[in-house]
Each structure stands twice: as C-alpha cells, then as structure tokens.
C-alpha cells in the first residue's frame, strides 16, 4: 500500500501538531522555563523543513516508491544506506510518539 503525498502531509501535520503544541510546551516549561519555547520553535522549523524536502523530492518521482526514487537519484548503495537510516528514524519517532500517548493516557486513567 502506498501513501500519497497528501496523506503524508496530513499525517505529519496531525502528529506534529499533537506532539509539539499540545504536550511538549507544558513539559518544556516545567524543565526549561521560558527557554523551552525557543527549542520548540527551532525543532518545529527543522521538522517542517525536512518534510518539505521529502515532499519535494517525491514530487520529482511521481508513481515511484521512496526507495525506488532514492535508487534512481543516489544509486543502490547510498539508497540502501539512506533508506535504512530513514526507517530507523521513523521507528524511533513512532516509539517516542507511542510513549507520549501512553503518558497522556495514564494521566487521565
């Protein structure tokens, strides 16, 4: 099953909004006082930039999967390396999201 660019954008912005603007400010203000907002803004800009780069890259290869687009543009060895790093990044991100969701559920139970 393929995820379209529109679905990817909606998924990212939903998760991004839920994590960065609903849960993190309270944690950051408890730990870092007012400096936490600066961290939140900087990481938001970096994350948004990464998503824009990914979306623009995939727009150049319509109808291709992410791996095949990487293979066409970088070659097989670099594509495998980059794809493996991307999967590891996603696994860490989803693990972090799951932990935050479980923390939120435990607060209300």
Secondary structure, DSSP 8 states (H G I E B T S, - for coil): ----HHHHHHHHHHHHHIIIIIIHHHHHHHHHTTHHHHHHHHHHHHHHHHHHHHHHHHHTSTT--HHHHHHHHH-HHHHHHHHHHHHHHHHHHHHHHHHHHHHHHHHH-
